[in-house]
């Protein structure tokens, strides 16, 4: 199949592609983003030497290369804009209020195991930031704790970057200078995450629309899922938040993006309001 690529997408083709994407990963693309989808699919259609969206959809469903292509599709329909210390007011609430509260509760119960889930970790800046904050709070006590950060994303490409743990100064643009000095090694203008942070984090591919995969995630004291549920419709949001509720231990906390809300989505998680952040707790 070759020739010029037809970039125009009919409404019926858009609906078929949208339904296919939703069935695969739960991401819902509204009508007003048809043009964006059309633009983002163009390179994949061209690369595969296909003619139009219809041929691409057929490829995704039936071609022998479909398993390799699905991750590429996920990569082009999601945005992976992130940085270290993204949304500082929210992280301040995590560092000053929520993390100390969870740690004190664990100490009182005689446990020194802290499990955090970064769901939608992109290129790794969020879980590494959380690891830094944990070290900053626990200080010399950190070595006596069993800390596990499970970091997942739909895209294997961004996870490869996350596992390498090497970043540009642009990724660190919101990071305090003393934090960079303490936790990174500069090499030829790039910044490498120190091994003490890396060993706390397990990166893995995960589709939030796959219940079996989600149930494999260890029970969490804290979940971060920021700027992910904006891609979902209400039905998918309810499902995912329900899975998070089941995953959280009693008294556990959920952080979502500062522009996201669980209003009309969940009444099981109780919101607590702080300057710059809402945190959702599971009842003890």
Order of alpha helices (4+ residues) and beta strands (2+ residues): alpha-alpha-alpha-alpha-alpha-alpha-beta-alpha-beta-alpha-beta-alpha-beta-beta-alpha-beta-alpha-beta-alpha-beta-beta-beta
